[in-house]
Amino acid sequence: MAKRGKNPDSWRVGKLEQLFRHTGLFLWSLRGSKPNVIITGYSDHWRGAASKGSQIMTSGSSWRISSDGFDDFEWLRDLRTFGGSQARSRARSLISNWLKVNGRWNAKSWQPDTMGKRLANLVFCYDWYGSSADETFQQQISDSIGLQARCLAIDWKRLYNHDARVGALRGLIIAEAALHPPAHRHHSTAGFQEQRGMRKPWGASERARAYALAQGQGPEGPMTKVRPAQPRNRARPRQ
């Protein structure tokens, strides 16, 4: 098997599987049977750095190219903390550009631990950058989260590091919570696992740690459902 990803020793994907994943058939296999809709209102209390947000706002397009760690979307918290409509628009633009380049699987940006962080940030910051956006953007985000979560359900166990697996599972738990209301959730993240034909989801210790982190018993703060899902036909959106 060939080593792949931003850290070549962190996980592996076989050469034949890599070829398959670059085809439209793999992307089709990740699509769910029902449209993806984000349940709004999930948030945490982990603030970013306003100074970093300011740097993003003043760096122009070169920041995306030269920045390290862009794919985990931690910068969303920095822009949210910086605040303002221009920061919100900048966040949407950066997300849209990322989707254009990374809409299909690639070993670097879809590495499981990176994807877990990205999904958590997309969900926890969604009320800030996404709830007032147009429906086309909202659907693109929902569909991308669904695709990534189903891929993560396959790939988290390819990670060699225990803490990285726990972090990836945390992102998977948060993504499923945002896409499926509790009444329709099937054994939480095991639902995505079983859709992929896996009967045994993960080890008990990893599951317990991932759930604790997702619920806030860890360094990144609590995951709080602050209000029920909101209808899409809202008043005129903020710009």
Residue pairs with C-beta under 8 A, 6 or more apart in sequence:
1 12
1 13
1 14
1 15
2 12
2 13
2 14
2 15
2 18
3 9
3 12
4 11
4 12
4 13
4 18
4 107
4 108
5 11
5 107
5 108
5 111
6 71
6 108
6 111
6 114
7 111
9 160
10 111
10 113
10 159
10 160
10 161
10 164
11 111
11 112
11 155
11 158
11 159
11 160
12 158
13 21
13 107
13 155
13 158
18 107
20 26
21 105
22 104
22 105
22 106
26 105
27 104
27 105
27 147
30 146
30 147
30 150
30 151
31 146
31 147
32 146
32 150
32 195
35 139
35 142
35 143
36 139
36 142
36 143
36 145
36 146
36 179
37 142
37 179
38 123
38 126
38 130
38 138
38 141
38 142
38 145
38 178
38 179
39 177
39 178
39 179
39 180
39 181
39 229
40 126
40 127
40 131
40 227
40 229
40 230
41 127
41 225
41 226
41 227
41 228
41 229
41 230
42 123
42 124
42 126
42 127
42 174
42 177
42 178
42 223
42 224
42 225
42 226
43 124
43 127
43 223
43 224
43 226
44 124
44 216
44 220
44 221
44 222
44 223
44 224
45 221
45 222
45 224
46 77
46 124
46 220
46 221
47 77
47 81
48 74
48 75
48 76
48 77
48 78
48 79
48 80
48 81
48 82
49 78
49 81
50 78
50 81
50 82
50 83
52 75
52 78
52 82
53 75
53 78
53 79
53 80
53 81
53 82
53 83
53 87
54 82
55 63
56 63
56 75
56 78
56 79
56 82
56 90
57 79
57 82
57 86
57 87
57 90
64 70
64 94
64 97
67 75
70 98
71 98
71 102
71 108
71 109
71 111
71 114
71 118
72 114
72 117
72 118
72 121
73 95
73 117
73 118
73 121
73 122
74 117
74 121
75 94
76 91
76 121
76 122
76 125
76 129
77 121
77 125
79 87
79 88
79 90
79 91
79 129
80 87
80 91
80 125
80 128
80 129
85 238
85 239
88 128
88 129
88 132
88 238
89 239
91 125
91 128
91 129
92 129
92 130
92 133
92 137
95 122
95 129
95 141
96 137
96 140
98 109
99 140
99 144
102 109
102 110
103 144
105 151
109 115
110 148
110 151
110 155
112 152
112 155
112 156
112 158
112 159
112 164
112 165
112 168
113 159
113 161
113 164
113 165
113 167
113 168
115 148
115 151
115 152
115 155
115 168
115 171
116 152
116 156
116 167
116 168
116 169
116 170
116 171
116 172
117 167
117 171
118 148
118 171
119 145
119 148
119 149
119 152
119 171
119 172
119 174
119 175
120 170
120 171
120 174
120 175
120 220
122 141
122 145
123 145
123 174
123 175
123 177
123 178
124 174
124 223
126 141
126 178
130 137
130 138
130 141
131 230
132 234
132 237
132 238
133 237
134 237
135 232
138 232
142 179
145 175
145 178
145 179
146 175
146 179
148 175
149 172
149 175
149 176
149 179
149 192
150 192
150 195
150 196
152 168
152 171
152 172
152 175
152 192
153 172
153 189
153 192
153 193
153 195
153 196
153 198
154 196
154 198
155 168
156 165
156 168
156 169
156 172
156 202
157 165
157 202
159 165
159 168
162 206
165 202
165 206
166 206
166 209
166 210
166 213
167 210
167 213
169 189
169 202
169 206
169 207
169 210
170 210
170 213
170 214
172 189
172 192
172 210
173 188
173 189
173 210
173 211
173 214
174 214
174 223
176 185
176 188
176 189
176 191
176 192
177 185
177 188
177 214
177 223
180 191
181 229
185 191
186 194
187 194
187 201
189 201
190 201
193 201
193 202
201 207
202 210
212 218
213 220
214 223
215 222
215 223
216 222
216 223
216 224
